[in-house]
Amino acid sequence: MAGEAKRIYLDTNILAYVANTKAPQHQAALEIFRPTEREILCVSSQV
């Protein structure tokens, strides 16, 4: 499932970007990708 792994990797990069910028206008991006809580926690621990 290389495709799925790549999708998660890209989603994680977007989450990291949003977490770093903390810009309200990027909330729409989070709603579009709808990441799982586990992915959010993973990114939060890295930032």
N, C-alpha and C positions, 0 to 999 in steps of 0.2 A: 504493500500500500504506500508506495513512494509518493503518489499524488496527495494522499491524505496528510502525510507527514509534512509535505511542502506547504499545504494549505494552513496547517496549524502553525508552522514556522512563520509564515507571512502574517497570520493573525496576531501572533505574539509580538512581532516587530511593530505592528500598528499599535498594539496595546502599550508597548514600552514607549513609543513616541507620544501617545496621548498622555501617559502618566508623567512623562518628563515635561511636556509643555503645560499640562494642566489647563488647557484652553477650553472654555465652555463650548465653543463652536465645534469641537471635535467629538462631542457627545453623540452626534448623529452617526459617526463612524462606528462607535461601539454598538449602537442599535442595529446597524446594518449587518455587522459580522456576528453579533450575539454570541460572544465567547462564553465558555463554561466557567463556573466559579473556580474550578481547579486551575484553569489557565490564568485567570485574573490573579489568584493567590500566588501562582508561580512567578508572574511578572512583578507583582508587588514586592516579592521577597528579593528580586534582583535589582530593583530600582533603589 
